[in-house]
């Protein structure tokens, strides 16, 4: 877990005895209409006589503003007939998914899934390639050093995380009694390929674009601890599995997917097809 430095309140405790490092989590909750306070107290042994304590105070665990504000304006959802464009729309619109790697920690090297934030470009651009802001302290990136094979799984069910007050797609919403994240009409996308680092010294333009997009669309990232030695990485896509309707999945050609102009309107595309 990462904390904004502005939310950390450091203090010093004096102790005459030697203590082992430990952490204490306490949660004080006062129900609706009142403050919810979470205190995370981390005690690190600085010497036999002093401890450094960091306290995070979170006054509200829920965003209830509901004003519909988004970091990026949501593009119109493409219809079910244009599979590659709809897949690209998901990769550009959504901001987190499950990154699966081949475990380097567990015996037998089973798959390991990890929630991860990503972008495919700035709000006004789309590459179709997922970029990540990671660290080799993270298990997914440790795995990739041993075996770069990885897949990123996305679901339209995560759409409400993008904007305040955004309602889920009905096909994805379990509370409707008819929808569910596993419903085929609630689109699911799996991109499989290689998880590789984008090195600034080798690809400065790509690195700067990806980092700018990550910081634009995940504005907390620049505040993450510098001593974690953050890197920019991407998924080099080799296979695309996509389902957004009944009848089974579509296996999309990577070249077709990458060639999509996400910002080109469907009306223009239909007019061009008619002219041909």
ZAMARGU-4260 file (C-alpha; in steps of 0.2 Angstrom, whole numbers, plus 5000, padded with zeros to 4 digits):
<rodrens>
0) 5000/5000/5000 | 5007/5017/4996 | 5002/5033/5005 | 5003/5052/5000 | 5017/5060/5010
5) 5005/5074/5014 | 4994/5061/5023 | 5008/5054/5034 | 5010/5061/5051 | 5027/5057/5058
10) 5032/5057/5076 | 5046/5050/5087 | 5043/5038/5102 | 5056/5035/5115 | 5059/5018/5122
15) 5072/5011/5135 | 5070/4993/5129 | 5074/4985/5112 | 5058/4981/5102 | 5056/4971/5086
20) 5047/4980/5071 | 5029/4978/5071 | 5013/4986/5063 | 4996/4989/5071 | 4980/4992/5061
25) 4966/4999/5071 | 4949/5004/5063 | 4937/5016/5072 | 4920/5017/5063 | 4906/5028/5067
30) 4891/5024/5056 | 4883/5034/5042 | 4882/5053/5044 | 4898/5053/5055 | 4917/5052/5052
35) 4925/5035/5048 | 4943/5036/5054 | 4956/5023/5049 | 4973/5023/5058 | 4988/5014/5052
40) 5002/5014/5064 | 5018/5007/5058 | 5032/5006/5070 | 5050/5004/5063 | 5065/5001/5075
45) 5077/5015/5072 | 5088/5011/5086 | 5087/5003/5103 | 5080/5019/5110 | 5069/5027/5096
50) 5055/5022/5085 | 5048/5031/5070 | 5029/5030/5069 | 5019/5034/5053 | 5000/5037/5055
55) 4988/5038/5041 | 4972/5047/5044 | 4958/5044/5032 | 4942/5054/5035 | 4931/5045/5023
60) 4933/5028/5014 | 4920/5032/5001 | 4919/5045/4987 | 4901/5051/4988 | 4903/5067/4977
65) 4893/5059/4963 | 4896/5074/4951 | 4900/5063/4936 | 4918/5070/4935 | 4931/5060/4925
70) 4949/5062/4922 | 4946/5057/4904 | 4930/5060/4895 | 4922/5043/4891 | 4921/5039/4873
75) 4905/5032/4865 | 4904/5013/4868 | 4906/5005/4850 | 4892/4993/4845 | 4894/4974/4846
80) 4897/4972/4827 | 4914/4981/4828 | 4924/4969/4839 | 4942/4976/4837 | 4936/4994/4840
85) 4926/4988/4856 | 4941/4979/4863 | 4951/4995/4860 | 4938/5005/4868 | 4940/4994/4884
90) 4958/4996/4884 | 4958/5015/4882 | 4943/5018/4894 | 4947/5006/4909 | 4961/5010/4921
95) 4964/4994/4930 | 4963/4975/4927 | 4971/4958/4933 | 4989/4955/4927 | 4993/4936/4927
100) 5011/4930/4927 | 5020/4914/4929 | 5024/4913/4948 | 5042/4913/4952 | 5038/4911/4971
105) 5027/4896/4972 | 5032/4878/4969 | 5027/4872/4951 | 5026/4889/4944 | 5007/4891/4944
110) 4998/4907/4937 | 4998/4922/4949 | 4985/4936/4946 | 4988/4954/4953 | 4977/4969/4952
115) 4986/4983/4942 | 4983/5000/4935 | 4987/5004/4917 | 4984/5016/4902 | 4986/5015/4884
120) 4990/5033/4881 | 4984/5050/4886 | 4966/5055/4887 | 4966/5061/4869 | 4977/5047/4861
125) 4976/5028/4861 | 4989/5016/4856 | 4980/5000/4861 | 4996/4994/4871 | 4994/4993/4890
130) 5007/5003/4899 | 5011/5000/4918 | 5020/5009/4932 | 5028/4995/4942 | 5043/4991/4953
135) 5053/4975/4954 | 5048/4974/4972 | 5031/4969/4966 | 5028/4950/4963 | 5021/4952/4945
140) 5037/4961/4940 | 5048/4949/4949 | 5039/4935/4940 | 5042/4944/4923 | 5061/4944/4926
145) 5061/4925/4926 | 5047/4922/4913 | 5040/4938/4904 | 5024/4928/4898 | 5009/4938/4905
150) 4991/4941/4902 | 4980/4956/4906 | 4961/4953/4909 | 4948/4967/4909 | 4930/4968/4912
155) 4917/4981/4908 | 4911/4978/4926 | 4925/4989/4932 | 4918/5004/4922 | 4911/5013/4937
160) 4928/5016/4944 | 4932/5029/4931 | 4920/5043/4936 | 4911/5049/4951 | 4893/5044/4950
165) 4895/5032/4935 | 4882/5018/4934 | 4887/5001/4929 | 4882/4993/4913 | 4866/4984/4916
170) 4873/4968/4909 | 4886/4968/4922 | 4876/4973/4937 | 4871/4959/4949 | 4859/4969/4958
175) 4847/4971/4943 | 4844/4952/4945 | 4848/4950/4927 | 4866/4956/4925 | 4883/4949/4931
180) 4901/4951/4927 | 4901/4934/4920 | 4887/4938/4908 | 4893/4937/4890 | 4885/4954/4886
185) 4896/4961/4900 | 4912/4962/4889 | 4928/4953/4894 | 4945/4955/4886 | 4961/4945/4888
190) 4977/4951/4881 | 4992/4939/4881 | 5010/4943/4878 | 5026/4948/4886 | 5028/4960/4900
195) 5043/4970/4896 | 5051/4986/4903 | 5052/5002/4893 | 5069/5008/4896 | 5071/5027/4896
200) 5088/5027/4888 | 5083/5015/4874 | 5066/5022/4870 | 5065/5040/4877 | 5050/5045/4867
205) 5039/5030/4871 | 5045/5031/4890 | 5040/5049/4891 | 5023/5047/4882 | 5019/5032/4894
210) 5024/5040/4910 | 5015/5056/4905 | 4999/5046/4902 | 5001/5036/4918 | 5003/5052/4928
215) 4988/5060/4919 | 4976/5046/4922 | 4983/5040/4939 | 4987/5056/4947 | 4992/5048/4964
220) 5007/5039/4955 | 5020/5053/4956 | 5018/5053/4975 | 5023/5035/4977 | 5039/5032/4986
225) 5054/5036/4976 | 5065/5022/4984 | 5054/5009/4976 | 5063/5013/4960 | 5048/5014/4948
230) 5049/5008/4930 | 5037/5009/4915 | 5033/4993/4907 | 5021/4987/4893 | 5013/4971/4887
235) 5019/4966/4870 | 5002/4959/4864 | 5003/4942/4855 | 4985/4936/4857 | 4968/4944/4860
240) 4953/4934/4867 | 4937/4944/4868 | 4919/4941/4872 | 4905/4954/4872 | 4890/4943/4866
245) 4882/4926/4866 | 4890/4913/4854 | 4907/4911/4861 | 4923/4922/4861 | 4931/4931/4846
250) 4950/4929/4843 | 4955/4946/4836 | 4970/4948/4825 | 4983/4959/4834 | 4986/4969/4818
255) 4968/4973/4816 | 4966/4978/4834 | 4982/4989/4833 | 4976/4997/4817 | 4959/5003/4824
260) 4957/5022/4824 | 4947/5023/4841 | 4943/5042/4838 | 4936/5039/4821 | 4917/5040/4822
265) 4906/5025/4817 | 4896/5036/4805 | 4912/5040/4795 | 4917/5022/4794 | 4900/5017/4788
270) 4900/5031/4775 | 4917/5025/4769 | 4911/5007/4767 | 4896/5013/4757 | 4908/5023/4745
275) 4918/5008/4742
</rodrens>
